[in-house]
Amino acid sequence: MSFTVPNDELTFNSSALDAGGALPVSQKAVLGNYVQDKDNLPLLLDRQGTGTQTYSSGVVNMSVTAGQYTVCQSFKRHLYLAGKAQTLEMTFNNFAPQTDIIKRVGLFSSSTTAPYSTNLDGFYLESSSGVISLVIQKNGSTIASVPQSSWTGDSLDGNGPSGLNINFNNFTVMALDYLYLGGTALRLLFNIGGVFYHAHTIQNSSINATTFVGSPVLPVRWEVRSTGGAGSMGQICATVTTGGAIDVVGFPRAVDTGSSFINANSISNTYLIAAIRLNDPSAVGFGFLGAALGTTNDPFITRFILNPTFATAPTWNALTNSGFDYAIGAAGNPSPTTVTGGTILNTGFISDRTRGGELEANSLFQPGTSLSGTFDVLAYCAQPVGANLDLRGGINFKTL
């Protein structure tokens, strides 16, 4: 691609342009960041399988013996903004082909039943049957599978324009970027010596009738599967970014207690005000804001809690046109809904009944989904500081 100005021509190679054909000159916004410098990120990544995943010094060794499998997938499925190229960067090692072993790294999802091997949707780099390939799957159907020898940008096997031969057993930096609006293209790049080399592009716009994946809202995923042999792969880190600023264009939604009030009498209990969860793994919710008002003259603490344990199972209802379910804490006596455990995401303090309480859980936090299809629950709760608290409240958020 080139641009001409009087007496000069400025030329960019394909590695300098994103999947939409634009020159990325703006700062990218981070949608997901997975750096395993302290542990294996149990709050961010779900790990399942019959093989092993062992963390040590920033690397998780994923290994299997005959007939085993092991999968690591992010709970979050990453927000996609139409018209902006999205980029996945992943690092890993020991990815070279091994006999009767399948290894995959990329942005893709699967069925929610073990061994999580059907209905794949997304794209990934695959090491299998002695070959490294770039693969696109749409709801279980193979859209494209291109072996390294057929990569048209730079095959990085010594036969490409650079003459380089990438060693997949060593530390590997891979990038995949794509544009879903119009299904323009998927590009594969590798960073060698600080330089990104464009390995291959799978074109879709004006070639196929529909988009190349079922949903652009996808999780990061690593997996190793045995078809008879023993093998392993080193999982290191990943990040998902989008071009330019994040446009807050979500439709505003809210749930609340209405005319009912929650009778929160014990300072030893944490009471549910309202909770939400996904009912569609591809739905996106963000910008969560809790609001609470004590109708008695009692101070209280508010908290957003991820995946608490409910003393009594709440009643879930579908929030229309949202991809979310919601639940409201049981009103009055004798059995308001209480919770224990979970991960506290945010906390706030309300001094008396004359003030409302607002508590934000943002930072692009999104409720996620486990490999088995269990949806995260985000609960907005209150704990009284004095006895006999009555309160009302709810959750505001945006959804795409």
Secondary structure as GFF3:
##gff-version 3
##sequence-region A 1 400
A	DSSP	beta_strand	2	5	.	.	.	ID=ss1
A	DSSP	beta_strand	8	11	.	.	.	ID=ss2
A	DSSP	three_ten_helix	14	16	.	.	.	ID=ss3
A	DSSP	beta_strand	29	35	.	.	.	ID=ss4
A	DSSP	beta_strand	45	49	.	.	.	ID=ss5
A	DSSP	beta_strand	52	56	.	.	.	ID=ss6
A	DSSP	beta_strand	59	64	.	.	.	ID=ss7
A	DSSP	beta_strand	69	74	.	.	.	ID=ss8
A	DSSP	beta_strand	86	93	.	.	.	ID=ss9
A	DSSP	beta_strand	101	109	.	.	.	ID=ss10
A	DSSP	beta_strand	121	128	.	.	.	ID=ss11
A	DSSP	beta_strand	131	138	.	.	.	ID=ss12
A	DSSP	beta_strand	141	147	.	.	.	ID=ss13
A	DSSP	three_ten_helix	148	150	.	.	.	ID=ss14
A	DSSP	beta_strand	172	179	.	.	.	ID=ss15
A	DSSP	beta_strand	185	192	.	.	.	ID=ss16
A	DSSP	beta_strand	195	203	.	.	.	ID=ss17
A	DSSP	beta_strand	220	226	.	.	.	ID=ss18
A	DSSP	beta_strand	231	242	.	.	.	ID=ss19
A	DSSP	beta_strand	251	256	.	.	.	ID=ss20
A	DSSP	beta_strand	262	264	.	.	.	ID=ss21
A	DSSP	beta_strand	270	278	.	.	.	ID=ss22
A	DSSP	beta_strand	285	294	.	.	.	ID=ss23
A	DSSP	beta_strand	300	306	.	.	.	ID=ss24
A	DSSP	beta_strand	309	310	.	.	.	ID=ss25
A	DSSP	beta_strand	317	319	.	.	.	ID=ss26
A	DSSP	beta_strand	324	328	.	.	.	ID=ss27
A	DSSP	beta_strand	338	340	.	.	.	ID=ss28
A	DSSP	beta_strand	343	350	.	.	.	ID=ss29
A	DSSP	beta_strand	356	361	.	.	.	ID=ss30
A	DSSP	beta_strand	377	384	.	.	.	ID=ss31
A	DSSP	beta_strand	389	399	.	.	.	ID=ss32
###
